[in-house]
Amino acid sequence: MKAAAAMSPAGKLARDSRFADPDAAFRLLAKAHRDLDEQASAALNARLVLILANHIGDEEVLREAVALAREAG
C-alpha cells in the first residue's frame, strides 16, 4: 500500500487503490456473489453498500462516491 494513498483528508474520497492486493479484494467480492440469483446478489450489494457507507461515516465522501459511481455507470 502506498503511504500517500493510505490517508485521505476528511471530506475527500480516496481514489487510489488502498488494497495491498486489489485482485484479492475483487475476488473476495466476486466470491460473495457466487451461487446467488440476481435478487439475492442485489440484496447483498445493498447491504454491503449500507455497511460500508456507515463505516465511512462522512456524508461528503459518500456524496462524492455516489457521484463517481453514477458517472462511471
Distance bins in CASP14 RR format, pairs under 12 A and 6 or more apart:
PFRMAT RR
TARGET T0000
AUTHOR 0000-0000-0000
RMODE 2
METHOD distances of the structure
MODEL  1
1 7 0 0 0 0 0 1 0 0 0 0 0
1 14 0 0 0 0 0 1 0 0 0 0 0
1 16 0 0 0 0 1 0 0 0 0 0 0
1 17 0 0 0 0 1 0 0 0 0 0 0
1 18 1 0 0 1 0 0 0 0 0 0 0
1 19 1 0 0 1 0 0 0 0 0 0 0
1 20 1 0 1 0 0 0 0 0 0 0 0
1 21 0 0 0 0 1 0 0 0 0 0 0
1 22 0 0 0 0 0 1 0 0 0 0 0
1 25 0 0 0 0 0 1 0 0 0 0 0
2 8 0 0 0 0 0 1 0 0 0 0 0
2 14 0 0 0 0 0 1 0 0 0 0 0
2 16 1 0 0 1 0 0 0 0 0 0 0
2 17 0 0 0 0 1 0 0 0 0 0 0
2 18 0 0 0 0 1 0 0 0 0 0 0
2 19 0 0 0 0 0 1 0 0 0 0 0
2 20 0 0 0 0 0 1 0 0 0 0 0
2 22 0 0 0 0 0 1 0 0 0 0 0
3 16 0 0 0 0 0 1 0 0 0 0 0
3 18 0 0 0 0 0 1 0 0 0 0 0
4 14 0 0 0 0 1 0 0 0 0 0 0
4 15 0 0 0 0 0 1 0 0 0 0 0
4 16 1 0 0 1 0 0 0 0 0 0 0
4 17 0 0 0 0 0 1 0 0 0 0 0
4 18 0 0 0 0 0 1 0 0 0 0 0
5 12 0 0 0 0 0 1 0 0 0 0 0
5 13 0 0 0 0 0 1 0 0 0 0 0
5 14 1 0 0 1 0 0 0 0 0 0 0
5 15 0 0 0 0 1 0 0 0 0 0 0
5 16 1 1 0 0 0 0 0 0 0 0 0
5 17 1 0 0 1 0 0 0 0 0 0 0
5 18 1 0 1 0 0 0 0 0 0 0 0
5 19 0 0 0 0 1 0 0 0 0 0 0
5 20 0 0 0 0 0 1 0 0 0 0 0
5 22 0 0 0 0 0 1 0 0 0 0 0
6 14 0 0 0 0 1 0 0 0 0 0 0
6 16 0 0 0 0 1 0 0 0 0 0 0
6 17 0 0 0 0 0 1 0 0 0 0 0
6 18 1 0 0 1 0 0 0 0 0 0 0
6 19 0 0 0 0 0 1 0 0 0 0 0
6 20 0 0 0 0 0 1 0 0 0 0 0
7 14 0 0 0 0 1 0 0 0 0 0 0
7 16 0 0 0 0 0 1 0 0 0 0 0
7 18 0 0 0 0 1 0 0 0 0 0 0
8 14 1 1 0 0 0 0 0 0 0 0 0
8 15 0 0 0 0 1 0 0 0 0 0 0
8 16 0 0 0 0 1 0 0 0 0 0 0
8 18 0 0 0 0 1 0 0 0 0 0 0
8 56 0 0 0 0 0 1 0 0 0 0 0
8 58 0 0 0 0 1 0 0 0 0 0 0
8 60 0 0 0 0 0 1 0 0 0 0 0
8 61 1 0 0 1 0 0 0 0 0 0 0
8 64 0 0 0 0 0 1 0 0 0 0 0
8 65 0 0 0 0 0 1 0 0 0 0 0
9 58 0 0 0 0 0 1 0 0 0 0 0
9 60 0 0 0 0 0 1 0 0 0 0 0
9 61 0 0 0 0 1 0 0 0 0 0 0
9 64 0 0 0 0 0 1 0 0 0 0 0
10 56 0 0 0 0 0 1 0 0 0 0 0
10 57 0 0 0 0 0 1 0 0 0 0 0
10 58 1 0 0 1 0 0 0 0 0 0 0
10 59 0 0 0 0 0 1 0 0 0 0 0
10 60 1 0 0 1 0 0 0 0 0 0 0
10 61 0 0 0 0 1 0 0 0 0 0 0
10 64 0 0 0 0 0 1 0 0 0 0 0
11 56 0 0 0 0 1 0 0 0 0 0 0
11 57 0 0 0 0 0 1 0 0 0 0 0
11 58 1 0 1 0 0 0 0 0 0 0 0
11 59 0 0 0 0 1 0 0 0 0 0 0
11 60 1 0 1 0 0 0 0 0 0 0 0
11 61 1 0 1 0 0 0 0 0 0 0 0
11 62 0 0 0 0 1 0 0 0 0 0 0
11 63 0 0 0 0 1 0 0 0 0 0 0
11 64 1 0 0 1 0 0 0 0 0 0 0
11 65 0 0 0 0 0 1 0 0 0 0 0
12 56 0 0 0 0 0 1 0 0 0 0 0
12 58 0 0 0 0 1 0 0 0 0 0 0
12 60 0 0 0 0 1 0 0 0 0 0 0
12 61 1 0 0 1 0 0 0 0 0 0 0
12 63 0 0 0 0 0 1 0 0 0 0 0
12 64 1 0 0 1 0 0 0 0 0 0 0
12 65 0 0 0 0 0 1 0 0 0 0 0
13 56 0 0 0 0 1 0 0 0 0 0 0
13 58 0 0 0 0 1 0 0 0 0 0 0
13 59 0 0 0 0 0 1 0 0 0 0 0
13 60 0 0 0 0 1 0 0 0 0 0 0
13 61 1 0 1 0 0 0 0 0 0 0 0
13 62 0 0 0 0 1 0 0 0 0 0 0
13 63 0 0 0 0 1 0 0 0 0 0 0
13 64 1 0 1 0 0 0 0 0 0 0 0
13 65 1 0 1 0 0 0 0 0 0 0 0
13 66 0 0 0 0 1 0 0 0 0 0 0
13 67 0 0 0 0 1 0 0 0 0 0 0
13 68 1 0 0 1 0 0 0 0 0 0 0
13 69 0 0 0 0 0 1 0 0 0 0 0
14 56 0 0 0 0 0 1 0 0 0 0 0
14 58 0 0 0 0 0 1 0 0 0 0 0
14 61 0 0 0 0 1 0 0 0 0 0 0
14 64 0 0 0 0 0 1 0 0 0 0 0
14 65 0 0 0 0 1 0 0 0 0 0 0
14 68 0 0 0 0 0 1 0 0 0 0 0
15 61 0 0 0 0 0 1 0 0 0 0 0
15 64 0 0 0 0 1 0 0 0 0 0 0
15 65 0 0 0 0 1 0 0 0 0 0 0
15 68 1 0 0 1 0 0 0 0 0 0 0
15 72 0 0 0 0 0 1 0 0 0 0 0
16 22 0 0 0 0 0 1 0 0 0 0 0
17 23 0 0 0 0 0 1 0 0 0 0 0
17 24 0 0 0 0 0 1 0 0 0 0 0
17 25 0 0 0 0 1 0 0 0 0 0 0
17 26 0 0 0 0 0 1 0 0 0 0 0
18 25 0 0 0 0 1 0 0 0 0 0 0
19 25 1 0 1 0 0 0 0 0 0 0 0
19 26 0 0 0 0 1 0 0 0 0 0 0
19 27 0 0 0 0 0 1 0 0 0 0 0
19 28 0 0 0 0 1 0 0 0 0 0 0
19 29 0 0 0 0 0 1 0 0 0 0 0
21 27 0 0 0 0 1 0 0 0 0 0 0
21 28 0 0 0 0 1 0 0 0 0 0 0
22 28 0 0 0 0 0 1 0 0 0 0 0
22 29 0 0 0 0 0 1 0 0 0 0 0
23 29 0 0 0 0 0 1 0 0 0 0 0
23 30 0 0 0 0 0 1 0 0 0 0 0
24 30 0 0 0 0 0 1 0 0 0 0 0
24 31 0 0 0 0 0 1 0 0 0 0 0
25 31 0 0 0 0 0 1 0 0 0 0 0
25 32 0 0 0 0 0 1 0 0 0 0 0
26 32 0 0 0 0 0 1 0 0 0 0 0
26 33 0 0 0 0 0 1 0 0 0 0 0
27 33 0 0 0 0 0 1 0 0 0 0 0
27 34 0 0 0 0 0 1 0 0 0 0 0
28 34 0 0 0 0 0 1 0 0 0 0 0
28 48 0 0 0 0 0 1 0 0 0 0 0
29 36 0 0 0 0 0 1 0 0 0 0 0
29 41 0 0 0 0 0 1 0 0 0 0 0
29 44 0 0 0 0 1 0 0 0 0 0 0
29 45 0 0 0 0 1 0 0 0 0 0 0
29 48 0 0 0 0 1 0 0 0 0 0 0
29 49 0 0 0 0 0 1 0 0 0 0 0
29 52 0 0 0 0 0 1 0 0 0 0 0
30 36 0 0 0 0 0 1 0 0 0 0 0
30 41 0 0 0 0 0 1 0 0 0 0 0
30 44 0 0 0 0 0 1 0 0 0 0 0
31 44 0 0 0 0 0 1 0 0 0 0 0
32 40 0 0 0 0 0 1 0 0 0 0 0
32 41 0 0 0 0 1 0 0 0 0 0 0
32 43 0 0 0 0 0 1 0 0 0 0 0
32 44 1 0 0 1 0 0 0 0 0 0 0
32 45 0 0 0 0 1 0 0 0 0 0 0
32 47 0 0 0 0 0 1 0 0 0 0 0
32 48 1 0 0 1 0 0 0 0 0 0 0
33 39 0 0 0 0 0 1 0 0 0 0 0
33 40 0 0 0 0 1 0 0 0 0 0 0
33 41 1 0 1 0 0 0 0 0 0 0 0
33 42 0 0 0 0 1 0 0 0 0 0 0
33 43 0 0 0 0 0 1 0 0 0 0 0
33 44 1 0 0 1 0 0 0 0 0 0 0
33 45 0 0 0 0 1 0 0 0 0 0 0
33 48 0 0 0 0 0 1 0 0 0 0 0
34 40 0 0 0 0 0 1 0 0 0 0 0
34 41 0 0 0 0 1 0 0 0 0 0 0
34 44 0 0 0 0 0 1 0 0 0 0 0
35 41 0 0 0 0 1 0 0 0 0 0 0
35 44 0 0 0 0 0 1 0 0 0 0 0
36 42 0 0 0 0 1 0 0 0 0 0 0
36 43 0 0 0 0 1 0 0 0 0 0 0
36 44 1 0 0 1 0 0 0 0 0 0 0
36 45 0 0 0 0 1 0 0 0 0 0 0
36 47 0 0 0 0 0 1 0 0 0 0 0
37 43 0 0 0 0 1 0 0 0 0 0 0
37 44 0 0 0 0 0 1 0 0 0 0 0
38 44 0 0 0 0 0 1 0 0 0 0 0
38 45 0 0 0 0 0 1 0 0 0 0 0
39 45 0 0 0 0 0 1 0 0 0 0 0
39 46 0 0 0 0 0 1 0 0 0 0 0
40 46 0 0 0 0 0 1 0 0 0 0 0
40 47 0 0 0 0 0 1 0 0 0 0 0
41 47 0 0 0 0 0 1 0 0 0 0 0
41 48 0 0 0 0 0 1 0 0 0 0 0
42 48 0 0 0 0 0 1 0 0 0 0 0
42 49 0 0 0 0 0 1 0 0 0 0 0
43 49 0 0 0 0 0 1 0 0 0 0 0
43 50 0 0 0 0 0 1 0 0 0 0 0
44 50 0 0 0 0 0 1 0 0 0 0 0
44 51 0 0 0 0 0 1 0 0 0 0 0
45 51 0 0 0 0 0 1 0 0 0 0 0
45 52 0 0 0 0 0 1 0 0 0 0 0
45 69 0 0 0 0 0 1 0 0 0 0 0
46 52 0 0 0 0 0 1 0 0 0 0 0
46 53 0 0 0 0 0 1 0 0 0 0 0
47 53 0 0 0 0 0 1 0 0 0 0 0
47 54 0 0 0 0 0 1 0 0 0 0 0
48 54 0 0 0 0 0 1 0 0 0 0 0
48 55 0 0 0 0 0 1 0 0 0 0 0
49 55 0 0 0 0 0 1 0 0 0 0 0
49 56 0 0 0 0 0 1 0 0 0 0 0
49 62 0 0 0 0 1 0 0 0 0 0 0
49 65 0 0 0 0 1 0 0 0 0 0 0
49 66 0 0 0 0 1 0 0 0 0 0 0
49 69 0 0 0 0 1 0 0 0 0 0 0
50 56 0 0 0 0 0 1 0 0 0 0 0
50 57 0 0 0 0 0 1 0 0 0 0 0
50 62 0 0 0 0 0 1 0 0 0 0 0
51 57 0 0 0 0 0 1 0 0 0 0 0
52 58 0 0 0 0 0 1 0 0 0 0 0
52 61 0 0 0 0 0 1 0 0 0 0 0
52 62 0 0 0 0 1 0 0 0 0 0 0
52 65 0 0 0 0 1 0 0 0 0 0 0
53 59 0 0 0 0 1 0 0 0 0 0 0
53 61 0 0 0 0 1 0 0 0 0 0 0
53 62 1 0 1 0 0 0 0 0 0 0 0
53 63 0 0 0 0 0 1 0 0 0 0 0
53 65 0 0 0 0 1 0 0 0 0 0 0
53 66 0 0 0 0 1 0 0 0 0 0 0
53 69 0 0 0 0 0 1 0 0 0 0 0
54 62 0 0 0 0 1 0 0 0 0 0 0
55 61 0 0 0 0 0 1 0 0 0 0 0
55 62 0 0 0 0 0 1 0 0 0 0 0
55 65 0 0 0 0 0 1 0 0 0 0 0
56 62 1 0 1 0 0 0 0 0 0 0 0
56 63 0 0 0 0 0 1 0 0 0 0 0
56 64 0 0 0 0 0 1 0 0 0 0 0
56 65 1 0 0 1 0 0 0 0 0 0 0
56 66 0 0 0 0 0 1 0 0 0 0 0
57 63 0 0 0 0 0 1 0 0 0 0 0
57 65 0 0 0 0 0 1 0 0 0 0 0
58 64 0 0 0 0 1 0 0 0 0 0 0
58 65 0 0 0 0 1 0 0 0 0 0 0
59 65 0 0 0 0 0 1 0 0 0 0 0
59 66 0 0 0 0 0 1 0 0 0 0 0
60 66 0 0 0 0 0 1 0 0 0 0 0
60 67 0 0 0 0 0 1 0 0 0 0 0
61 67 0 0 0 0 0 1 0 0 0 0 0
61 68 0 0 0 0 0 1 0 0 0 0 0
62 68 0 0 0 0 0 1 0 0 0 0 0
62 69 0 0 0 0 0 1 0 0 0 0 0
63 69 0 0 0 0 0 1 0 0 0 0 0
63 70 0 0 0 0 0 1 0 0 0 0 0
64 70 0 0 0 0 0 1 0 0 0 0 0
64 71 0 0 0 0 0 1 0 0 0 0 0
65 71 0 0 0 0 0 1 0 0 0 0 0
65 72 0 0 0 0 0 1 0 0 0 0 0
66 72 0 0 0 0 0 1 0 0 0 0 0
66 73 0 0 0 0 0 1 0 0 0 0 0
67 73 0 0 0 0 0 1 0 0 0 0 0
END
